[in-house]
Amino acid sequence: MKNYFFIILFILPLCLISQTIKGKVIRVADGDTITILDSDNNQLRVRLCGIDVPEKGQDFADVA
């Protein structure tokens, strides 16, 4: 019973959160936001987690 509790509480949420997306980056909005064109020609806007870069209008935003 403990094993099932561990799987449900810790491992299952990780499987639900993460996804693999393959495609071509067609636009970079900010340093942490990109638009991807997938194999079905759907545009997906992706915000990258854990990336800390300047937003548009801030110093060094163009370089980032």
Distance bins in CASP14 RR format, pairs under 12 A and 6 or more apart:
PFRMAT RR
TARGET T0000
AUTHOR 0000-0000-0000
RMODE 2
METHOD distances of the structure
MODEL  1
1 7 0 0 0 0 0 1 0 0 0 0 0
1 8 0 0 0 0 0 1 0 0 0 0 0
2 8 0 0 0 0 0 1 0 0 0 0 0
2 9 0 0 0 0 0 1 0 0 0 0 0
2 10 0 0 0 0 0 1 0 0 0 0 0
3 9 0 0 0 0 0 1 0 0 0 0 0
3 10 0 0 0 0 0 1 0 0 0 0 0
3 11 0 0 0 0 0 1 0 0 0 0 0
4 10 0 0 0 0 0 1 0 0 0 0 0
4 11 0 0 0 0 0 1 0 0 0 0 0
4 12 0 0 0 0 0 1 0 0 0 0 0
5 11 0 0 0 0 0 1 0 0 0 0 0
5 12 0 0 0 0 0 1 0 0 0 0 0
6 12 0 0 0 0 1 0 0 0 0 0 0
6 13 0 0 0 0 0 1 0 0 0 0 0
7 13 0 0 0 0 0 1 0 0 0 0 0
7 14 0 0 0 0 0 1 0 0 0 0 0
7 15 0 0 0 0 1 0 0 0 0 0 0
8 14 0 0 0 0 0 1 0 0 0 0 0
8 15 0 0 0 0 0 1 0 0 0 0 0
8 16 0 0 0 0 0 1 0 0 0 0 0
10 16 0 0 0 0 0 1 0 0 0 0 0
11 17 0 0 0 0 0 1 0 0 0 0 0
11 18 0 0 0 0 0 1 0 0 0 0 0
12 18 0 0 0 0 0 1 0 0 0 0 0
17 49 0 0 0 0 1 0 0 0 0 0 0
18 49 0 0 0 0 0 1 0 0 0 0 0
19 36 0 0 0 0 0 1 0 0 0 0 0
19 38 0 0 0 0 0 1 0 0 0 0 0
19 44 0 0 0 0 0 1 0 0 0 0 0
19 46 0 0 0 0 1 0 0 0 0 0 0
19 49 0 0 0 0 0 1 0 0 0 0 0
20 36 0 0 0 0 0 1 0 0 0 0 0
20 38 0 0 0 0 0 1 0 0 0 0 0
20 46 0 0 0 0 0 1 0 0 0 0 0
21 34 0 0 0 0 0 1 0 0 0 0 0
21 35 0 0 0 0 0 1 0 0 0 0 0
21 36 1 0 0 1 0 0 0 0 0 0 0
21 37 0 0 0 0 0 1 0 0 0 0 0
21 38 1 0 0 1 0 0 0 0 0 0 0
21 39 0 0 0 0 1 0 0 0 0 0 0
21 40 0 0 0 0 0 1 0 0 0 0 0
21 42 0 0 0 0 0 1 0 0 0 0 0
21 43 0 0 0 0 0 1 0 0 0 0 0
21 44 1 0 0 1 0 0 0 0 0 0 0
21 45 0 0 0 0 0 1 0 0 0 0 0
21 46 1 0 0 1 0 0 0 0 0 0 0
21 48 0 0 0 0 0 1 0 0 0 0 0
22 36 0 0 0 0 1 0 0 0 0 0 0
22 37 0 0 0 0 0 1 0 0 0 0 0
22 38 1 0 0 1 0 0 0 0 0 0 0
22 39 1 0 0 1 0 0 0 0 0 0 0
22 40 0 0 0 0 0 1 0 0 0 0 0
22 42 0 0 0 0 0 1 0 0 0 0 0
22 44 0 0 0 0 0 1 0 0 0 0 0
22 46 0 0 0 0 0 1 0 0 0 0 0
23 34 0 0 0 0 0 1 0 0 0 0 0
23 35 0 0 0 0 0 1 0 0 0 0 0
23 36 1 0 1 0 0 0 0 0 0 0 0
23 37 1 0 0 1 0 0 0 0 0 0 0
23 38 1 0 1 0 0 0 0 0 0 0 0
23 39 1 0 0 1 0 0 0 0 0 0 0
23 40 0 0 0 0 1 0 0 0 0 0 0
23 41 0 0 0 0 0 1 0 0 0 0 0
23 42 0 0 0 0 1 0 0 0 0 0 0
23 43 0 0 0 0 0 1 0 0 0 0 0
23 44 0 0 0 0 1 0 0 0 0 0 0
23 46 0 0 0 0 0 1 0 0 0 0 0
24 34 0 0 0 0 0 1 0 0 0 0 0
24 35 0 0 0 0 1 0 0 0 0 0 0
24 36 1 0 0 1 0 0 0 0 0 0 0
24 37 1 0 1 0 0 0 0 0 0 0 0
24 38 0 0 0 0 1 0 0 0 0 0 0
24 39 0 0 0 0 1 0 0 0 0 0 0
24 41 0 0 0 0 0 1 0 0 0 0 0
24 42 0 0 0 0 0 1 0 0 0 0 0
24 43 0 0 0 0 0 1 0 0 0 0 0
24 44 0 0 0 0 0 1 0 0 0 0 0
25 31 0 0 0 0 0 1 0 0 0 0 0
25 33 0 0 0 0 0 1 0 0 0 0 0
25 34 1 0 1 0 0 0 0 0 0 0 0
25 35 1 0 0 1 0 0 0 0 0 0 0
25 36 1 0 1 0 0 0 0 0 0 0 0
25 37 0 0 0 0 1 0 0 0 0 0 0
25 38 0 0 0 0 0 1 0 0 0 0 0
25 43 0 0 0 0 0 1 0 0 0 0 0
25 44 0 0 0 0 0 1 0 0 0 0 0
25 45 0 0 0 0 0 1 0 0 0 0 0
25 46 0 0 0 0 1 0 0 0 0 0 0
25 48 0 0 0 0 0 1 0 0 0 0 0
26 34 0 0 0 0 1 0 0 0 0 0 0
26 35 1 0 1 0 0 0 0 0 0 0 0
26 36 1 0 0 1 0 0 0 0 0 0 0
26 37 1 0 1 0 0 0 0 0 0 0 0
26 38 0 0 0 0 0 1 0 0 0 0 0
26 41 0 0 0 0 0 1 0 0 0 0 0
26 42 0 0 0 0 0 1 0 0 0 0 0
26 43 1 0 0 1 0 0 0 0 0 0 0
26 44 0 0 0 0 1 0 0 0 0 0 0
26 45 0 0 0 0 0 1 0 0 0 0 0
26 46 0 0 0 0 0 1 0 0 0 0 0
27 33 0 0 0 0 1 0 0 0 0 0 0
27 34 1 0 0 1 0 0 0 0 0 0 0
27 35 1 0 1 0 0 0 0 0 0 0 0
27 36 0 0 0 0 1 0 0 0 0 0 0
27 37 0 0 0 0 1 0 0 0 0 0 0
27 43 0 0 0 0 1 0 0 0 0 0 0
27 44 0 0 0 0 0 1 0 0 0 0 0
27 45 0 0 0 0 1 0 0 0 0 0 0
27 46 0 0 0 0 0 1 0 0 0 0 0
28 34 1 0 1 0 0 0 0 0 0 0 0
28 35 1 0 0 1 0 0 0 0 0 0 0
28 36 0 0 0 0 0 1 0 0 0 0 0
28 45 0 0 0 0 0 1 0 0 0 0 0
28 46 0 0 0 0 0 1 0 0 0 0 0
28 47 0 0 0 0 0 1 0 0 0 0 0
28 48 0 0 0 0 0 1 0 0 0 0 0
28 51 0 0 0 0 0 1 0 0 0 0 0
28 53 0 0 0 0 0 1 0 0 0 0 0
28 56 0 0 0 0 0 1 0 0 0 0 0
28 61 0 0 0 0 0 1 0 0 0 0 0
28 62 0 0 0 0 0 1 0 0 0 0 0
28 64 0 0 0 0 1 0 0 0 0 0 0
29 35 1 0 0 1 0 0 0 0 0 0 0
29 36 0 0 0 0 0 1 0 0 0 0 0
29 43 0 0 0 0 0 1 0 0 0 0 0
29 45 1 0 0 1 0 0 0 0 0 0 0
29 46 0 0 0 0 1 0 0 0 0 0 0
29 47 0 0 0 0 1 0 0 0 0 0 0
29 48 0 0 0 0 0 1 0 0 0 0 0
29 53 0 0 0 0 0 1 0 0 0 0 0
29 55 0 0 0 0 1 0 0 0 0 0 0
29 56 0 0 0 0 1 0 0 0 0 0 0
29 61 0 0 0 0 0 1 0 0 0 0 0
29 64 0 0 0 0 0 1 0 0 0 0 0
30 45 0 0 0 0 0 1 0 0 0 0 0
30 46 0 0 0 0 0 1 0 0 0 0 0
30 47 0 0 0 0 1 0 0 0 0 0 0
30 48 0 0 0 0 1 0 0 0 0 0 0
30 51 0 0 0 0 1 0 0 0 0 0 0
30 52 0 0 0 0 0 1 0 0 0 0 0
30 53 1 0 0 1 0 0 0 0 0 0 0
30 54 0 0 0 0 1 0 0 0 0 0 0
30 55 1 0 1 0 0 0 0 0 0 0 0
30 56 1 0 0 1 0 0 0 0 0 0 0
30 57 0 0 0 0 1 0 0 0 0 0 0
30 58 0 0 0 0 1 0 0 0 0 0 0
30 61 1 0 0 1 0 0 0 0 0 0 0
30 62 0 0 0 0 0 1 0 0 0 0 0
30 64 1 0 0 1 0 0 0 0 0 0 0
31 46 0 0 0 0 0 1 0 0 0 0 0
31 47 0 0 0 0 1 0 0 0 0 0 0
31 48 1 0 0 1 0 0 0 0 0 0 0
31 50 0 0 0 0 0 1 0 0 0 0 0
31 51 1 0 0 1 0 0 0 0 0 0 0
31 52 0 0 0 0 1 0 0 0 0 0 0
31 53 1 0 1 0 0 0 0 0 0 0 0
31 54 1 0 0 1 0 0 0 0 0 0 0
31 55 0 0 0 0 1 0 0 0 0 0 0
31 56 0 0 0 0 1 0 0 0 0 0 0
31 58 0 0 0 0 0 1 0 0 0 0 0
31 60 0 0 0 0 0 1 0 0 0 0 0
31 61 1 0 0 1 0 0 0 0 0 0 0
31 62 0 0 0 0 0 1 0 0 0 0 0
31 63 0 0 0 0 1 0 0 0 0 0 0
31 64 1 0 1 0 0 0 0 0 0 0 0
32 45 0 0 0 0 0 1 0 0 0 0 0
32 46 0 0 0 0 1 0 0 0 0 0 0
32 47 1 0 0 1 0 0 0 0 0 0 0
32 48 1 0 1 0 0 0 0 0 0 0 0
32 49 0 0 0 0 1 0 0 0 0 0 0
32 50 1 0 0 1 0 0 0 0 0 0 0
32 51 1 1 0 0 0 0 0 0 0 0 0
32 52 1 0 0 1 0 0 0 0 0 0 0
32 53 1 0 1 0 0 0 0 0 0 0 0
32 54 0 0 0 0 1 0 0 0 0 0 0
32 55 0 0 0 0 1 0 0 0 0 0 0
32 56 0 0 0 0 0 1 0 0 0 0 0
32 61 0 0 0 0 0 1 0 0 0 0 0
32 64 0 0 0 0 1 0 0 0 0 0 0
33 44 0 0 0 0 0 1 0 0 0 0 0
33 45 1 0 0 1 0 0 0 0 0 0 0
33 46 1 0 0 1 0 0 0 0 0 0 0
33 47 1 0 1 0 0 0 0 0 0 0 0
33 48 1 0 0 1 0 0 0 0 0 0 0
33 49 0 0 0 0 0 1 0 0 0 0 0
33 51 0 0 0 0 1 0 0 0 0 0 0
33 53 0 0 0 0 1 0 0 0 0 0 0
33 55 0 0 0 0 1 0 0 0 0 0 0
33 56 0 0 0 0 0 1 0 0 0 0 0
33 61 0 0 0 0 0 1 0 0 0 0 0
33 64 0 0 0 0 0 1 0 0 0 0 0
34 43 0 0 0 0 0 1 0 0 0 0 0
34 44 0 0 0 0 1 0 0 0 0 0 0
34 45 1 0 0 1 0 0 0 0 0 0 0
34 46 1 0 1 0 0 0 0 0 0 0 0
34 47 0 0 0 0 1 0 0 0 0 0 0
34 48 1 0 0 1 0 0 0 0 0 0 0
34 51 0 0 0 0 0 1 0 0 0 0 0
34 53 0 0 0 0 0 1 0 0 0 0 0
35 42 0 0 0 0 0 1 0 0 0 0 0
35 43 1 0 1 0 0 0 0 0 0 0 0
35 44 1 0 0 1 0 0 0 0 0 0 0
35 45 1 0 1 0 0 0 0 0 0 0 0
35 46 1 0 0 1 0 0 0 0 0 0 0
35 47 0 0 0 0 0 1 0 0 0 0 0
36 42 0 0 0 0 1 0 0 0 0 0 0
36 43 1 0 0 1 0 0 0 0 0 0 0
36 44 1 0 1 0 0 0 0 0 0 0 0
36 45 0 0 0 0 1 0 0 0 0 0 0
36 46 1 0 1 0 0 0 0 0 0 0 0
36 47 0 0 0 0 0 1 0 0 0 0 0
36 48 0 0 0 0 0 1 0 0 0 0 0
37 43 1 0 1 0 0 0 0 0 0 0 0
37 44 1 0 0 1 0 0 0 0 0 0 0
37 45 0 0 0 0 0 1 0 0 0 0 0
37 46 0 0 0 0 0 1 0 0 0 0 0
38 44 1 0 0 1 0 0 0 0 0 0 0
38 45 0 0 0 0 0 1 0 0 0 0 0
38 46 0 0 0 0 0 1 0 0 0 0 0
47 53 0 0 0 0 0 1 0 0 0 0 0
51 64 0 0 0 0 1 0 0 0 0 0 0
52 58 0 0 0 0 0 1 0 0 0 0 0
52 64 0 0 0 0 1 0 0 0 0 0 0
53 59 0 0 0 0 0 1 0 0 0 0 0
53 60 0 0 0 0 1 0 0 0 0 0 0
53 61 1 0 0 1 0 0 0 0 0 0 0
53 62 0 0 0 0 0 1 0 0 0 0 0
53 63 0 0 0 0 1 0 0 0 0 0 0
53 64 1 0 1 0 0 0 0 0 0 0 0
54 60 1 0 1 0 0 0 0 0 0 0 0
54 61 1 0 1 0 0 0 0 0 0 0 0
54 62 0 0 0 0 1 0 0 0 0 0 0
54 63 0 0 0 0 1 0 0 0 0 0 0
54 64 1 0 1 0 0 0 0 0 0 0 0
55 61 1 0 0 1 0 0 0 0 0 0 0
55 62 0 0 0 0 0 1 0 0 0 0 0
55 64 0 0 0 0 1 0 0 0 0 0 0
56 62 0 0 0 0 1 0 0 0 0 0 0
56 64 0 0 0 0 1 0 0 0 0 0 0
57 64 0 0 0 0 0 1 0 0 0 0 0
58 64 0 0 0 0 1 0 0 0 0 0 0
END
